[in-house]
Amino acid sequence: MQDALERLKERLGEVTDLNKVTRLISWDQQTMMPPAGIGHRADQSATVQRLAHELFTDPVVGVLLDELRALEESLDPDSDDAALIRVTSRDYEKAVRVPASLRAAMARAAAEGRAVWVKAKEESDFASFLPSLQRIVELKLEYVDCVADGAAERYDVLLDDYEPQTTTAEVRALFDELKPPLVALIAELREREVDTSFLEGDFPPDRQQALAYEVTELFGHRPDSWRIDPTEHPFASGAGRDDVRITTNYHPDSLESLFSTMHEYGHGLYSHQQPQHLERLPIGQSCSLGIHESQSRLWENLVGRSLPFWRLFYPRLQETYPESFADVELDRFHAAIHAVKPGLIRIQADEVTYGMHVMLRFELEQDVVEGRVALSDLPQRWNEKMSEYLGVDVPDDGHGVLQDVHWSQGSIGYFSTYLIGTVASVQIWEAVRRDVPELEEHIGNGEFAPLRDWLGDHIHALGRKFSPQETIRRATGSPLSAQPYLDYLRKTYA
């Protein structure tokens, strides 16, 4: 059986390599590629993803897994090898139902769709994006048909791609618990007057870029292993532990890029600290996008908006932009970055209103998958929900239904992970504070190693060996709960 295990690992290493190549060519498309190169990139994406799919779904993988079932049963379930067989079996059972031609078509549509989306967003022209979206959704529904057997809801298939072993009903229950207190808190805070005028002004992007690099260096990583690039919609990618590529978007009239950089740093650190000995295996990857998001939201909000951090870093911001902040006291600045103002853009939303942006998208995606809304009606439905949930009128589709990149890339089923991760981030943070009582003092002194090490030991080192639910339980001692997050919001915004 050891021979079968080694043959499986060799095959999975090759699949992992191809999947990382896919990430690299996607990163290039979103940062460096000349716009006219989209045709080449669509062909390349389709080919690489088809090859990875064929390599993984080859019947020989099924034979190897069958041979290894007895070995799995004899091993400690927490061991690397038992987890590898368990996780690979689950992935294989789902992937083998999907034709390679469909996987390639989905990759091609995603590569082409993103290019169309960039122009449509810039021109606020949903009609020009609609044919691409129709093709993407058509392929997604074909994919659902391939693997939906046994799923309680069709949307479960798509959610499982991003948050394995999590059902739509479970997420819906979590959001139903969050929605009433969030709505009440938004209503309570929306009229509170907070001076944020100094957060808007003239912020030359070259100085923003210098701050972005300074923050990531301060938070910490191994030398020569990271880079930061501008893009339309920030994300994190890369090809491994020592090839971490994060992106941000520099707005000359705001400092949103600073928080975006902190957010993407959290994603990058997760990849940076994954177990090296498992790097070319499925269990050496991230657990889920919800767990991934818990890391980015932790660094963006619980570190990046904290008073200890800004006691440390605010002098550097004042030095960088004296014309804006020299006369602004720290307390005024700290209050401003916690102002609650319902707005149009999810990635710029404050901590309190952010969840409503995610719920809106989660609900619309289910409507699309279940055929309850025509794609041509999405802008109208979007605008209605923005008015209902946040009391905001959407001026155009560029600030509305077109603002996020995800649907253009075929990432349907993704959005709920943003709020799952946000909720989990607070629960994880409380566990860190329990184990590292001097955490805030460390942050105030610019010592981030204790936090990095805790996250590395309790979350990153687990890779994908366990389900998201089990990963949270092992890291914090409790199942995922909305209560710590709600308590945090009430305390922070009291």
Secondary structure, DSSP 4 states (H G I P E B T S, - for coil): -HHHHHHHHHHHHHHHHHHHHHHHHHHHHHHTS-GGGHHHHHHHHHHHHHHHHHHHHSHHHHHHHHHHHHHHHHS-TTSHHHHHHHHHHHHHHHHTTS-HHHHHHHHHHHHHHHHHHHHHHHHT-HHHHHHHHHHHHHHHHHHHHHH-TT-SSHHHHHHHHHSTT--HHHHHHHHHHHHHHHHHHHHHHTT-----GGGBS---HHHHHHHHHHHHHHH---TT-EEEEE-SS--EEEEETTEEEEEE---TTB-HHHHHHHHHHHHHHHHHTS-GGGTTSGGGS-S-HHHHHHHHHIIIIIITT-HHHHHHHHHHHHHH-HHHHTT--HHHHHHHTT-----S-GGG--TTTHHHHHHHHHHHHHHHHTTSS-GGGHHHHHHHHHHHHH-----SGGGTTTS-SGGGGT-TT-THHHHHHHHHHHHHHHHHHHH-TTHHHHHHTT--HHHHHHHHHHTGGGTTSS-HHHHHHHHHSS---SHHHHHHHHHHT-
